[in-house]
Amino acid sequence: MLFHPDQPFEMPFHPDQPLEPAVGVVLAAEAALLEARLRMLREALDSIDARIAAVTEELRRPDR
């Protein structure tokens, strides 16, 4: 099962136990998903920052 933000992550095995190869694949898929979400959030924040800067500049104009 891939990571879901509404469910806590629980290790189903002891940390010293060797991992199945499939576990590595699942963890890599989860990492890729999280990186994609992070990239999307950063892009959204950049867009918001740009909008704030544009509105701030507009409010500073004396002829508004």
C-alpha angles and dihedrals in degrees: 000000000000122000115280118192093222094057125066116239113246126186105230092200142039113280091236093055113103114252124241112242090244090060090061090052092050092047091049090051091050091049091051091049092050092048090052091050090048091051091051092049092049091051090050091050091049089052092050091048090052092050092049090050092049093049091046090052091048091051091051093056109107095215097059 
